[in-house]
Amino acid sequence: MRILHLCLSCFYIDDAGYQENHLVRQHVADGHEVLVIASTEIFDGKGGLGYAEPGSYIGSDGAKVIRIPYVGWLPHKIGRKLRIHAGVYQLIEAFGPEAILFHGCAGNEIATAARYAAAHPDVLLYADSHEDLNNSARSFVSKNLLHRMFYRSRLRTALPQIRKLLCINVEAMDFMAGLYGVPRDQLEFFPLGGHVLEGPDIAERRAKTRSQFDLQEDAFVFLQSGKMTSRKKLADSLDAFARLEGAHLRFWVAGLLTDETKTDLSAKIEADPRVSFLGWKSPDELNDLLCAADAYLQPGTQSVTMQNALCCGCPVIIDDVPGHRPYVSAGASLVHDPSSLLNAMQEALTWDQTGKRATALRFAKEQLDYKKLAKRPLEA
C-alpha cells in the first residue's frame, strides 16, 4: 500500500522517537511504500526551533522525506503560524497515496489533504490530534484567533473526508470536541505507543547498561528525560530525590536543559553526587536507560517517553491528569504535587520490581504496541 504521512502541522524529526517516527518506521517495516511530506521545522539541538533546507532524502525511519517551506507570499512568521505551504496538492497527487495520515489538526493543509480525498473517494484519510489545553491555545490570541477561528475552520472543512480523528488522550478528545466542535463519534482514542521489547532483550539491555554505570545489584535508579522546561517539573523531582537517603540510589537525567531552567537545575544536579546528567540520547540509547532504570518519572507535562518506558517494562510515576488515568492499569503511580511525588518515590523503593515490571510490559503489549497501532489508519 502507498501510505502518505503529512507532517505539516507538527515536527518531523529524524533520529527521534515521536509517534510520527514510530508509525513511519512500522509502515516501512511492514513492506508499504511510504512517503513523508514535512515542514522544514526541526529542533536546533539546544531545545529551540531550527530549520532544515527544503529538499528530499531517505530519512532515518526508512521512508522518503520531502521537506517543503512555508509559502513565500506571506511573511514567514504568519506563514509559520497558519502552517500554509505551497505545492502540497501537487506532491500528494504525484505520489498517489492509498492511505493518508495527517499528523496534527492545527494547520491549513489538512483541508488540502481532504480536497485530495474528496477527489479520490477510495483513499483512506485519517488525522491524529496531540492538541489539548496543556500544550495548545494557552493565550488569548492562540485560542481565539488561531484555534477557534482559523484552525477550526480548516478542520471543519476537512471533516467530511476524515474517517476518524485519532486522539492521543482523553484531554485531546475533549479539546477537539469543545474548541473545534468535532462530533464525539468521529473521535477515537489512539494512544502514544512504542515498540514493545521482549523479556530477554530487556534483561540484556538492563545488565549491559547497569554494568556501564558500574551499579551494584541493589542500586535503585530513577530516570527523567526530555526537553526540560519548567513544566516538566524536574526541579520537583530533584528536590524529592534529595530527601531520599541511601548511597545505593541514583537519579539519571537524560535530555536538554532549556535556558529558563538551566541555572537552577544545574545547581541541583551538581549538589548531589548520586545525580547524573546524561545529555540528549537517541531513541535506542534511551531505551537502554529505560531498561536499566527502576522507575521513570514524569510529574509534569506529557511525553511519549512514558509509553516507551512501559514498553521497556519500566514502572512509571506520572502526573495525575485525565490523559494519564488509563495507565493506572499499567501499575502507574499518579502524583499531583511535590508532597505526593515524594511519597510515590519513597513507595517505589519498596516495590516488588518483578511484579511491577511484568504489569507494565503486559499493558504495553495489549495497548501500546505500534505493530498493532500502525494498522489502524489503514482500515476502511
C-alpha positions in Angstrom: 0.0 0.0 0.0 1.2 3.6 -0.7 1.0 5.5 2.6 1.5 9.2 3.0 2.4 10.8 6.3 1.7 14.6 6.2 3.8 16.3 9.0 2.9 19.9 8.2 1.2 20.8 11.5 3.9 19.1 13.6 7.6 18.5 13.7 9.1 15.6 11.9 12.5 14.9 13.5 15.0 12.4 12.1 16.5 10.0 14.7 13.7 10.7 17.2 11.2 8.6 19.0 8.0 10.5 18.4 4.7 8.9 17.3 5.3 10.0 13.7 8.7 8.2 13.7 7.3 5.0 15.1 4.4 4.9 12.7 6.5 5.7 9.6 9.1 3.1 10.7 6.5 0.4 11.3 4.8 1.0 7.9 8.2 0.7 6.2 8.9 -2.5 8.2 5.5 -3.9 7.1 6.6 -3.5 3.4 4.5 -0.5 2.4 5.7 2.3 0.1 5.9 5.3 2.4 6.3 9.0 1.8 6.7 11.7 4.4 5.9 15.3 3.4 7.1 17.6 6.2 7.7 21.2 7.0 11.3 22.4 7.4 10.9 22.9 11.1 13.3 20.9 13.3 15.0 21.1 16.7 18.2 23.0 16.7 19.9 20.7 19.2 19.6 23.2 22.0 16.0 22.8 22.7 14.9 25.5 20.3 13.4 25.8 16.9 15.5 25.4 13.8 15.0 24.9 10.1 16.3 22.3 7.6 16.8 23.0 4.0 13.9 22.2 1.7 14.5 19.0 -0.4 14.1 15.3 -0.4 16.1 12.4 1.1 15.7 9.0 2.7 15.0 9.6 6.3 16.2 7.7 9.4 12.9 5.9 9.6 13.5 4.3 6.1 11.0 6.4 4.1 11.5 9.1 1.6 11.1 12.6 3.1 10.2 15.7 1.2 10.7 18.9 3.2 8.8 22.0 2.0 9.0 25.6 3.1 6.1 27.9 4.0 4.6 29.9 1.2 6.6 32.9 0.0 3.7 35.3 -0.4 3.2 35.7 3.4 5.7 36.9 6.0 7.5 33.9 7.4 6.1 34.5 10.9 2.5 34.4 9.7 3.0 31.5 7.3 4.5 29.5 10.1 1.6 30.2 12.5 -1.0 29.4 9.9 1.1 26.5 8.5 0.5 27.3 4.9 2.7 25.5 2.3 2.9 25.8 -1.4 2.5 22.8 -3.8 1.1 20.3 -1.3 -1.7 19.1 -3.5 0.7 18.5 -6.4 3.0 16.5 -4.2 0.1 14.3 -3.0 -1.1 13.8 -6.5 2.3 12.8 -7.8 2.6 10.1 -5.1 -1.0 8.8 -5.5 -1.4 7.5 -1.9 -4.0 4.9 -0.9 -3.9 6.0 2.7 -3.1 9.4 4.3 -2.4 10.1 7.9 -2.3 13.8 8.7 -0.4 14.5 11.9 -1.8 17.3 14.0 -5.1 19.1 13.3 -4.0 22.7 13.7 -3.0 23.9 10.3 -4.1 24.9 6.8 -3.0 21.8 4.8 -5.5 19.4 6.4 -8.0 21.0 4.1 -5.7 20.3 1.2 -5.4 16.6 2.1 -9.2 16.5 2.4 -9.6 18.0 -1.1 -7.5 15.2 -2.5 -9.5 12.6 -0.6 -12.7 14.1 -2.0 -11.4 13.7 -5.5 -10.3 10.1 -4.7 -13.1 8.5 -2.6 -11.2 5.3 -2.1 -8.3 7.0 -0.3 -8.3 6.4 3.5 -7.8 9.8 5.2 -7.2 9.8 8.9 -5.9 12.6 11.1 -4.3 12.5 14.6 -4.5 15.0 17.3 -2.0 15.8 20.0 -3.6 19.1 20.9 -5.1 19.8 24.3 -5.2 22.7 26.8 -1.9 21.6 28.3 0.1 22.4 25.1 -2.2 24.4 22.8 -4.5 27.5 22.9 -2.7 28.8 26.0 -3.0 32.5 25.2 -6.0 34.6 24.2 -4.6 35.1 20.7 -3.8 31.5 20.2 -7.1 30.2 21.5 -9.4 32.7 19.8 -7.7 33.7 16.6 -5.6 30.7 15.6 -7.5 27.8 17.0 -11.1 29.0 17.3 -11.2 30.9 14.0 -8.5 29.7 11.6 -7.6 26.1 12.5 -11.1 25.2 13.4 -12.5 26.4 10.1 -9.8 24.4 8.1 -10.5 21.2 10.1 -14.3 21.5 9.8 -13.8 21.9 6.0 -11.9 18.6 6.1 -14.1 16.7 8.5 -16.5 15.1 5.9 -13.5 13.4 4.3 -11.8 12.2 7.5 -12.6 8.7 8.5 -11.7 9.2 12.2 -9.8 11.7 14.2 -7.3 9.7 16.3 -6.6 11.4 19.7 -3.6 10.5 21.9 -5.5 11.0 25.1 -8.8 11.9 26.7 -7.8 15.6 27.0 -7.2 15.8 23.3 -10.7 14.3 22.7 -12.2 16.9 24.9 -10.2 19.7 23.2 -11.3 18.7 19.7 -15.0 18.3 20.8 -15.1 21.5 22.8 -12.9 24.0 20.9 -13.2 22.6 17.4 -16.8 21.2 17.5 -15.8 17.7 16.3 -18.6 15.2 16.9 -17.7 12.7 19.6 -18.5 9.8 17.3 -15.7 10.9 14.9 -13.1 10.9 17.7 -11.2 7.8 18.7 -8.6 7.1 21.4 -5.3 6.3 19.8 -2.6 6.4 22.5 1.1 7.2 22.0 2.8 3.8 21.9 6.2 2.2 21.4 7.9 -0.9 20.2 7.5 -3.4 22.9 10.7 -5.2 23.9 10.8 -8.8 24.7 11.9 -10.0 28.1 15.3 -11.4 27.1 16.1 -8.2 25.2 15.2 -6.1 28.2 17.3 -8.2 30.6 20.3 -8.0 28.2 20.0 -4.2 27.9 19.5 -3.8 31.6 22.5 -5.8 32.5 24.7 -4.1 29.9 23.7 -0.5 30.9 23.9 -1.0 34.6 27.3 -2.5 34.1 28.4 0.5 32.1 27.4 2.7 35.1 29.1 0.4 37.5 25.9 -0.1 39.5 25.8 -2.5 42.4 23.0 -5.1 42.4 21.0 -3.2 45.0 21.1 0.1 43.1 17.7 1.8 42.5 17.6 4.2 39.6 15.1 7.0 38.9 15.1 8.3 35.4 13.6 11.5 33.9 14.0 12.6 30.3 13.1 15.2 27.8 13.4 18.9 27.0 13.4 20.3 30.5 11.2 23.3 30.5 9.8 24.4 33.9 6.6 22.5 33.1 8.5 19.2 33.1 8.9 19.7 36.9 12.4 18.2 37.0 13.1 20.6 39.9 10.4 19.0 42.0 11.8 15.5 41.2 15.3 16.5 42.2 14.1 18.2 45.4 12.2 15.0 46.3 15.2 12.8 45.5 17.4 14.9 47.7 15.2 13.9 50.6 15.7 10.2 50.0 18.5 8.7 51.9 20.8 5.9 50.5 24.1 5.7 48.7 22.5 3.0 46.5 20.1 5.5 45.0 20.7 7.1 41.6 18.9 9.7 39.5 19.6 9.9 35.8 18.6 13.0 33.8 18.5 12.5 30.0 17.7 15.3 27.6 18.2 19.1 27.3 18.2 21.8 29.9 16.5 24.9 28.4 17.7 28.4 29.1 14.8 29.1 31.5 15.8 26.2 33.8 19.4 25.6 33.2 20.9 27.6 36.0 18.6 26.3 38.7 18.6 22.7 37.5 22.4 22.6 37.0 22.9 23.6 40.6 20.5 20.9 41.9 22.2 18.3 39.7 25.7 19.2 40.8 24.7 19.3 44.5 24.0 15.6 44.7 26.7 13.1 43.6 24.0 10.5 43.1 22.5 12.5 40.2 23.9 12.3 36.7 23.1 14.5 33.7 23.4 12.3 30.6 22.5 14.7 27.9 20.4 14.1 24.8 20.0 10.4 23.9 18.9 8.6 20.7 15.8 6.5 20.9 17.8 3.3 21.2 20.1 4.8 23.8 17.1 6.0 25.8 15.6 2.5 25.6 18.8 1.1 27.2 18.4 3.6 30.0 14.7 2.8 30.5 15.5 -0.9 30.6 18.1 -0.2 33.3 16.0 2.2 35.4 13.7 1.1 38.2 11.2 4.0 37.9 10.5 6.6 35.2 9.4 10.0 36.4 7.0 12.3 34.6 5.5 14.6 37.2 4.9 17.4 34.6 3.8 17.7 31.0 3.2 14.6 29.0 5.8 12.9 26.8 5.9 9.8 24.7 8.8 8.6 26.8 6.4 7.5 29.4 4.8 5.0 26.9 8.3 3.9 25.8 9.2 3.2 29.5 6.2 0.8 29.7 7.3 -0.8 26.5 10.7 -1.4 28.2 9.0 -2.9 31.3 9.9 0.2 33.4 7.3 1.2 36.0 6.2 4.9 35.9 5.4 7.8 38.3 3.3 10.3 36.4 1.2 13.5 36.7 -2.4 12.9 37.8 -4.2 14.3 34.8 -7.2 12.7 32.8 -4.9 11.7 30.0 -2.8 9.6 32.4 -5.6 7.7 34.2 -5.8 4.8 31.8 -2.2 4.0 32.8 -3.2 3.0 36.3 -3.9 -0.4 34.7 -0.2 -0.4 33.8 0.7 0.0 37.5 1.4 3.7 37.2 1.6 5.9 40.4 -0.2 9.2 39.9 1.1 12.4 41.6 -0.3 15.9 41.8 2.1 18.0 43.9 5.6 17.8 45.4 4.4 16.0 48.5 2.6 13.2 46.6 5.7 13.0 44.3 8.0 12.4 47.3 5.6 9.8 48.7 5.4 8.0 45.4 9.2 8.0 45.1 9.5 6.6 48.7 7.0 4.0 47.9 8.8 3.0 44.8 11.8 1.9 46.9 9.5 -0.9 48.3 8.0 -2.1 45.0 8.0 -5.7 44.0 10.1 -4.9 41.0 9.4 -8.2 39.2 5.6 -7.8 39.6 5.6 -4.1 38.6 7.8 -4.7 35.5 5.5 -7.5 34.4 2.4 -5.4 34.8 3.9 -2.5 32.8 5.0 -4.9 30.0 1.7 -6.7 29.8 -0.2 -3.4 29.4 2.3 -2.3 26.7 1.8 -5.4 24.7 -2.0 -5.1 24.9 -2.4 -1.3 24.4 0.8 0.4 23.1 2.4 -1.9 20.5 3.0 0.1 17.3 2.8 -3.2 15.3 -0.9 -3.0 16.2 -1.4 0.7 16.3 0.1 1.2 12.8 -2.6 -0.9 11.2 -5.5 1.4 12.4 -5.0 4.2 9.8 -5.1 1.5 7.1 -8.5 0.2 7.9 -11.6 1.3 6.0 
